[in-house]
């Protein structure tokens, strides 16, 4: 693993739990838990906004080859971006990965 980019297996532990979220036009819930022998972080998101509901799921897993957390997100709007969480400068950043 590249130590410069490494977040480590417990880097997403701050996120685990049940969350209530809100913004000017809606509210939602986010349930985060570890699954599959604690190697995968699962997210279950539900949003209830004035313009409709959105339901989403993500799975995040640490890629030990490059030290990056990889996340796949799907939702009820048929969105399917693949995301990578990197540790550059000790900040969590998500970026899309091109589908080739």
N, C-alpha and C positions, 0 to 999 in steps of 0.2 A: 504494500500500500504506500502511496506517496504521502509522506507525513505532512507536506504542505497543504494538501487538500483533504486530509482525513478528518472526518467528524466523529467516527467511532460508533459502536453499536448502540450506545445509550443517548445519542445526540437528539433524538426526538422524544425522549421521555418527558420533557416539559409539556408536551402537547397531549399526553394521554389523560383521558378523563371525559367527562360530559360537560359540554360548553353550551351556553346560550349566547347567541350573537344578535346584534341589531345594527341597523343603519337607517338612514332617513326614510326609506320606502319599504321597510320590511323587517322581519325577524326570522331567526332560524335556530336550529340546534345542530351540534356537531358532536358525535360520539367517536372517540378515538380509543383503540385498544390494540394490544399486541396479540397476534395469532400465529399459528404454525410454529410451535416451539419458540415463541418470542422472537422470531427472525423477521417477521413482517408486521408493519404497522398498518392497521385498517382504519379508514375514516368512513363514517356514515353521516352524510350531510342532508339536512332538510331545510328548505327555505320557504317561507310564506310571505310573499310580497304583494303589493297592490296589483301588480301586473301578472300574477300567477305564482304557481309553486315550482320549485326546482328541487329535484332529488339527485344526490350525487354520491359516488363511492370512489375511494382511492385506496390503492395498495402501495406502500413504500417499502423498499428493501435496500439494504446496504450492499453495494457492489464492492466486494473486498479487493477486486483487481485494481480499481482506481480510487477507492475510498470515498466515492460519491453515493449519496442516497438517490435511488431512482424511484420515481413515482409515476404510476399510471392512474389517470382520472377518467371516469365516465360519468355522464349525467343524463337526466331526462330530456335535455335539449339536443341530444345526440352528439355532444362534444366529445372528442377523443384526442386531446393533446397528450403527448408523452413528455414528462417533466423530469428534470434532474435537479437535485438539491446539492449545491456545492458548498465547500467550506472555505472558500477563498476569503482571506482577511478576517477569518473567524466570524463571518456573517452568513446566515442562511439565505440563500438566493435560489429562486426557482427560475428555470429557463426552459423553453420548449426545445425539443429535439426534432430535427427534420425527419420526415418519414420517407425513406428511400427504398 
